[in-house]
Amino acid sequence: MKITTELKKRKIPIVKIDKSLNKYDDLILFPEKLEKANEMLRKVGLPKQWINISKNNS
């Protein structure tokens, strides 16, 4: 409990993001896994709770 309150009070981020990783922004690293995930979403779809949230946000 004490740790979470300390984290919330901090002004400086805890994690430093390495800018050299930006070169991977537009690169698909695992095309087989991406295709498998997209196929699964086509067949099964999103859970109802996610569908309701996305409708409320748009």
Biopython code that builds the backbone (N, CA, C, O; Angstrom):
import numpy as np
from Bio.PDB.StructureBuilder import StructureBuilder

atoms = [
    (1, "MET", "N", (0.824, -1.195, 0.000)),
    (1, "MET", "CA", (0.000, 0.000, 0.000)),
    (1, "MET", "C", (0.867, 1.257, 0.000)),
    (1, "MET", "O", (0.564, 2.221, -0.703)),
    (2, "LYS", "N", (1.933, 1.249, 0.779)),
    (2, "LYS", "CA", (2.802, 2.395, 0.876)),
    (2, "LYS", "C", (3.495, 2.683, -0.466)),
    (2, "LYS", "O", (3.690, 3.841, -0.835)),
    (3, "ILE", "N", (3.857, 1.633, -1.177)),
    (3, "ILE", "CA", (4.553, 1.801, -2.456)),
    (3, "ILE", "C", (3.655, 2.501, -3.471)),
    (3, "ILE", "O", (4.115, 3.396, -4.180)),
    (4, "THR", "N", (2.390, 2.116, -3.555)),
    (4, "THR", "CA", (1.498, 2.732, -4.538)),
    (4, "THR", "C", (1.265, 4.199, -4.252)),
    (4, "THR", "O", (1.152, 4.993, -5.187)),
    (5, "THR", "N", (1.188, 4.582, -2.996)),
    (5, "THR", "CA", (1.006, 6.004, -2.691)),
    (5, "THR", "C", (2.258, 6.796, -3.036)),
    (5, "THR", "O", (2.166, 7.942, -3.477)),
    (6, "GLU", "N", (3.426, 6.196, -2.840)),
    (6, "GLU", "CA", (4.664, 6.871, -3.217)),
    (6, "GLU", "C", (4.751, 7.027, -4.732)),
    (6, "GLU", "O", (5.196, 8.065, -5.223)),
    (7, "LEU", "N", (4.336, 6.018, -5.467)),
    (7, "LEU", "CA", (4.379, 6.079, -6.925)),
    (7, "LEU", "C", (3.451, 7.162, -7.461)),
    (7, "LEU", "O", (3.783, 7.840, -8.433)),
    (8, "LYS", "N", (2.312, 7.323, -6.844)),
    (8, "LYS", "CA", (1.355, 8.333, -7.293)),
    (8, "LYS", "C", (1.859, 9.753, -7.024)),
    (8, "LYS", "O", (1.504, 10.681, -7.752)),
    (9, "LYS", "N", (2.674, 9.928, -5.998)),
    (9, "LYS", "CA", (3.171, 11.249, -5.635)),
    (9, "LYS", "C", (4.345, 11.699, -6.497)),
    (9, "LYS", "O", (4.647, 12.892, -6.536)),
    (10, "ARG", "N", (5.006, 10.789, -7.181)),
    (10, "ARG", "CA", (6.202, 11.127, -7.954)),
    (10, "ARG", "C", (5.877, 12.030, -9.131)),
    (10, "ARG", "O", (4.854, 11.858, -9.795)),
    (11, "LYS", "N", (6.736, 12.971, -9.379)),
    (11, "LYS", "CA", (6.597, 13.881, -10.510)),
    (11, "LYS", "C", (7.375, 13.366, -11.725)),
    (11, "LYS", "O", (7.033, 13.682, -12.865)),
    (12, "ILE", "N", (8.414, 12.576, -11.478)),
    (12, "ILE", "CA", (9.276, 12.053, -12.539)),
    (12, "ILE", "C", (8.819, 10.634, -12.884)),
    (12, "ILE", "O", (8.559, 9.837, -11.983)),
    (13, "PRO", "N", (8.718, 10.310, -14.178)),
    (13, "PRO", "CA", (8.328, 8.941, -14.550)),
    (13, "PRO", "C", (9.342, 7.909, -14.052)),
    (13, "PRO", "O", (10.537, 8.187, -13.958)),
    (14, "ILE", "N", (8.846, 6.737, -13.742)),
    (14, "ILE", "CA", (9.688, 5.669, -13.227)),
    (14, "ILE", "C", (10.415, 4.971, -14.375)),
    (14, "ILE", "O", (11.555, 4.532, -14.223)),
    (15, "VAL", "N", (9.754, 4.876, -15.509)),
    (15, "VAL", "CA", (10.298, 4.164, -16.650)),
    (15, "VAL", "C", (10.837, 5.170, -17.666)),
    (15, "VAL", "O", (10.175, 6.157, -17.985)),
    (16, "LYS", "N", (12.025, 4.915, -18.163)),
    (16, "LYS", "CA", (12.593, 5.754, -19.204)),
    (16, "LYS", "C", (12.464, 5.012, -20.525)),
    (16, "LYS", "O", (12.926, 3.878, -20.646)),
    (17, "ILE", "N", (11.844, 5.635, -21.509)),
    (17, "ILE", "CA", (11.620, 5.002, -22.798)),
    (17, "ILE", "C", (12.823, 5.247, -23.690)),
    (17, "ILE", "O", (13.277, 6.380, -23.850)),
    (18, "ASP", "N", (13.330, 4.171, -24.267)),
    (18, "ASP", "CA", (14.495, 4.246, -25.132)),
    (18, "ASP", "C", (14.054, 4.660, -26.531)),
    (18, "ASP", "O", (13.324, 3.922, -27.194)),
    (19, "LYS", "N", (14.482, 5.813, -26.975)),
    (19, "LYS", "CA", (14.067, 6.362, -28.268)),
    (19, "LYS", "C", (14.606, 5.559, -29.446)),
    (19, "LYS", "O", (14.078, 5.669, -30.552)),
    (20, "SER", "N", (15.632, 4.763, -29.234)),
    (20, "SER", "CA", (16.177, 3.960, -30.332)),
    (20, "SER", "C", (15.208, 2.860, -30.764)),
    (20, "SER", "O", (15.386, 2.266, -31.827)),
    (21, "LEU", "N", (14.189, 2.584, -29.957)),
    (21, "LEU", "CA", (13.197, 1.564, -30.312)),
    (21, "LEU", "C", (12.174, 2.073, -31.316)),
    (21, "LEU", "O", (11.379, 1.288, -31.832)),
    (22, "ASN", "N", (12.176, 3.370, -31.603)),
    (22, "ASN", "CA", (11.235, 3.941, -32.560)),
    (22, "ASN", "C", (11.400, 3.368, -33.962)),
    (22, "ASN", "O", (10.476, 3.451, -34.772)),
    (23, "LYS", "N", (12.547, 2.795, -34.258)),
    (23, "LYS", "CA", (12.761, 2.216, -35.582)),
    (23, "LYS", "C", (11.849, 1.015, -35.828)),
    (23, "LYS", "O", (11.695, 0.594, -36.974)),
    (24, "TYR", "N", (11.247, 0.459, -34.791)),
    (24, "TYR", "CA", (10.352, -0.687, -34.923)),
    (24, "TYR", "C", (8.880, -0.289, -35.013)),
    (24, "TYR", "O", (8.014, -1.164, -35.038)),
    (25, "ASP", "N", (8.577, 0.999, -35.062)),
    (25, "ASP", "CA", (7.193, 1.466, -35.078)),
    (25, "ASP", "C", (6.378, 0.888, -36.230)),
    (25, "ASP", "O", (5.273, 0.391, -36.012)),
    (26, "ASP", "N", (6.897, 0.943, -37.432)),
    (26, "ASP", "CA", (6.146, 0.510, -38.610)),
    (26, "ASP", "C", (6.550, -0.875, -39.089)),
    (26, "ASP", "O", (6.207, -1.261, -40.206)),
    (27, "LEU", "N", (7.266, -1.623, -38.275)),
    (27, "LEU", "CA", (7.767, -2.931, -38.662)),
    (27, "LEU", "C", (6.940, -4.020, -37.989)),
    (27, "LEU", "O", (6.736, -3.991, -36.776)),
    (28, "ILE", "N", (6.467, -4.979, -38.780)),
    (28, "ILE", "CA", (5.732, -6.115, -38.220)),
    (28, "ILE", "C", (6.761, -7.189, -37.886)),
    (28, "ILE", "O", (7.370, -7.774, -38.781)),
    (29, "LEU", "N", (6.950, -7.444, -36.593)),
    (29, "LEU", "CA", (7.997, -8.360, -36.155)),
    (29, "LEU", "C", (7.570, -9.818, -36.208)),
    (29, "LEU", "O", (8.405, -10.689, -36.454)),
    (30, "PHE", "N", (6.309, -10.105, -35.989)),
    (30, "PHE", "CA", (5.820, -11.477, -35.965)),
    (30, "PHE", "C", (4.601, -11.601, -36.872)),
    (30, "PHE", "O", (3.476, -11.639, -36.373)),
    (31, "PRO", "N", (4.792, -11.666, -38.196)),
    (31, "PRO", "CA", (3.651, -11.681, -39.117)),
    (31, "PRO", "C", (2.752, -12.911, -38.954)),
    (31, "PRO", "O", (1.541, -12.818, -39.153)),
    (32, "GLU", "N", (3.332, -14.059, -38.595)),
    (32, "GLU", "CA", (2.514, -15.268, -38.419)),
    (32, "GLU", "C", (1.564, -15.099, -37.235)),
    (32, "GLU", "O", (0.390, -15.457, -37.320)),
    (33, "LYS", "N", (2.073, -14.558, -36.142)),
    (33, "LYS", "CA", (1.225, -14.363, -34.959)),
    (33, "LYS", "C", (0.166, -13.299, -35.208)),
    (33, "LYS", "O", (-0.960, -13.415, -34.724)),
    (34, "LEU", "N", (0.523, -12.265, -35.959)),
    (34, "LEU", "CA", (-0.444, -11.224, -36.293)),
    (34, "LEU", "C", (-1.577, -11.786, -37.136)),
    (34, "LEU", "O", (-2.744, -11.483, -36.890)),
    (35, "GLU", "N", (-1.244, -12.596, -38.120)),
    (35, "GLU", "CA", (-2.266, -13.209, -38.970)),
    (35, "GLU", "C", (-3.160, -14.144, -38.167)),
    (35, "GLU", "O", (-4.373, -14.177, -38.374)),
    (36, "LYS", "N", (-2.566, -14.903, -37.251)),
    (36, "LYS", "CA", (-3.337, -15.812, -36.410)),
    (36, "LYS", "C", (-4.303, -15.031, -35.501)),
    (36, "LYS", "O", (-5.453, -15.433, -35.319)),
    (37, "ALA", "N", (-3.830, -13.926, -34.939)),
    (37, "ALA", "CA", (-4.676, -13.102, -34.064)),
    (37, "ALA", "C", (-5.808, -12.458, -34.861)),
    (37, "ALA", "O", (-6.943, -12.406, -34.385)),
    (38, "ASN", "N", (-5.518, -11.971, -36.060)),
    (38, "ASN", "CA", (-6.562, -11.368, -36.891)),
    (38, "ASN", "C", (-7.606, -12.395, -37.306)),
    (38, "ASN", "O", (-8.799, -12.092, -37.339)),
    (39, "GLU", "N", (-7.165, -13.602, -37.621)),
    (39, "GLU", "CA", (-8.103, -14.677, -37.985)),
    (39, "GLU", "C", (-8.995, -15.027, -36.798)),
    (39, "GLU", "O", (-10.194, -15.246, -36.968)),
    (40, "MET", "N", (-8.426, -15.081, -35.612)),
    (40, "MET", "CA", (-9.190, -15.380, -34.405)),
    (40, "MET", "C", (-10.230, -14.288, -34.153)),
    (40, "MET", "O", (-11.363, -14.590, -33.777)),
    (41, "LEU", "N", (-9.860, -13.038, -34.353)),
    (41, "LEU", "CA", (-10.812, -11.941, -34.163)),
    (41, "LEU", "C", (-11.931, -11.995, -35.201)),
    (41, "LEU", "O", (-13.078, -11.667, -34.897)),
    (42, "ARG", "N", (-11.602, -12.408, -36.424)),
    (42, "ARG", "CA", (-12.649, -12.540, -37.452)),
    (42, "ARG", "C", (-13.645, -13.625, -37.082)),
    (42, "ARG", "O", (-14.851, -13.449, -37.258)),
    (43, "LYS", "N", (-13.146, -14.755, -36.566)),
    (43, "LYS", "CA", (-14.010, -15.890, -36.238)),
    (43, "LYS", "C", (-14.803, -15.649, -34.963)),
    (43, "LYS", "O", (-16.023, -15.814, -34.943)),
    (44, "VAL", "N", (-14.113, -15.261, -33.906)),
    (44, "VAL", "CA", (-14.721, -15.182, -32.576)),
    (44, "VAL", "C", (-15.248, -13.792, -32.280)),
    (44, "VAL", "O", (-16.342, -13.649, -31.735)),
    (45, "GLY", "N", (-14.488, -12.764, -32.631)),
    (45, "GLY", "CA", (-14.880, -11.395, -32.333)),
    (45, "GLY", "C", (-14.397, -10.958, -30.970)),
    (45, "GLY", "O", (-13.756, -11.716, -30.242)),
    (46, "LEU", "N", (-14.716, -9.727, -30.641)),
    (46, "LEU", "CA", (-14.331, -9.174, -29.347)),
    (46, "LEU", "C", (-15.336, -9.565, -28.273)),
    (46, "LEU", "O", (-16.497, -9.828, -28.587)),
    (47, "PRO", "N", (-14.915, -9.608, -27.010)),
    (47, "PRO", "CA", (-15.870, -9.844, -25.927)),
    (47, "PRO", "C", (-16.905, -8.723, -25.872)),
    (47, "PRO", "O", (-16.618, -7.590, -26.259)),
    (48, "LYS", "N", (-18.092, -9.036, -25.398)),
    (48, "LYS", "CA", (-19.182, -8.052, -25.369)),
    (48, "LYS", "C", (-18.820, -6.812, -24.568)),
    (48, "LYS", "O", (-19.228, -5.708, -24.928)),
    (49, "GLN", "N", (-18.067, -6.970, -23.495)),
    (49, "GLN", "CA", (-17.702, -5.802, -22.683)),
    (49, "GLN", "C", (-16.852, -4.826, -23.483)),
    (49, "GLN", "O", (-16.978, -3.618, -23.284)),
    (50, "TRP", "N", (-15.989, -5.300, -24.379)),
    (50, "TRP", "CA", (-15.163, -4.421, -25.193)),
    (50, "TRP", "C", (-15.974, -3.771, -26.294)),
    (50, "TRP", "O", (-15.703, -2.630, -26.666)),
    (51, "ILE", "N", (-16.946, -4.460, -26.812)),
    (51, "ILE", "CA", (-17.795, -3.890, -27.856)),
    (51, "ILE", "C", (-18.600, -2.740, -27.282)),
    (51, "ILE", "O", (-18.728, -1.696, -27.922)),
    (52, "ASN", "N", (-19.146, -2.914, -26.084)),
    (52, "ASN", "CA", (-19.931, -1.856, -25.449)),
    (52, "ASN", "C", (-19.076, -0.640, -25.127)),
    (52, "ASN", "O", (-19.526, 0.495, -25.286)),
    (53, "ILE", "N", (-17.856, -0.866, -24.679)),
    (53, "ILE", "CA", (-16.963, 0.250, -24.356)),
    (53, "ILE", "C", (-16.627, 1.038, -25.618)),
    (53, "ILE", "O", (-16.637, 2.269, -25.604)),
    (54, "SER", "N", (-16.332, 0.335, -26.704)),
    (54, "SER", "CA", (-15.946, 1.042, -27.933)),
    (54, "SER", "C", (-17.136, 1.816, -28.512)),
    (54, "SER", "O", (-16.927, 2.872, -29.110)),
    (55, "LYS", "N", (-18.361, 1.339, -28.360)),
    (55, "LYS", "CA", (-19.521, 2.074, -28.839)),
    (55, "LYS", "C", (-19.746, 3.336, -28.020)),
    (55, "LYS", "O", (-20.152, 4.366, -28.559)),
    (56, "ASN", "N", (-19.483, 3.258, -26.714)),
    (56, "ASN", "CA", (-19.675, 4.415, -25.838)),
    (56, "ASN", "C", (-18.632, 5.499, -26.098)),
    (56, "ASN", "O", (-18.910, 6.684, -25.914)),
    (57, "ASN", "N", (-17.436, 5.101, -26.525)),
    (57, "ASN", "CA", (-16.357, 6.068, -26.763)),
    (57, "ASN", "C", (-16.502, 6.777, -28.091)),
    (57, "ASN", "O", (-15.973, 7.878, -28.244)),
    (58, "SER", "N", (-17.196, 6.199, -29.060)),
    (58, "SER", "CA", (-17.295, 6.839, -30.371)),
    (58, "SER", "C", (-18.521, 7.680, -30.526)),
    (58, "SER", "O", (-18.731, 8.278, -31.581)),
]
sb = StructureBuilder()
sb.init_structure("model")
sb.init_model(0)
sb.init_chain("A")
sb.init_seg("    ")
for serial, (resi, resn, name, xyz) in enumerate(atoms, 1):
    if name == "N":
        sb.init_residue(resn, " ", resi, " ")
    sb.init_atom(name, np.array(xyz, "f"), 0.0, 1.0, " ", f" {name:<3s}", serial, name[0])
structure = sb.get_structure()
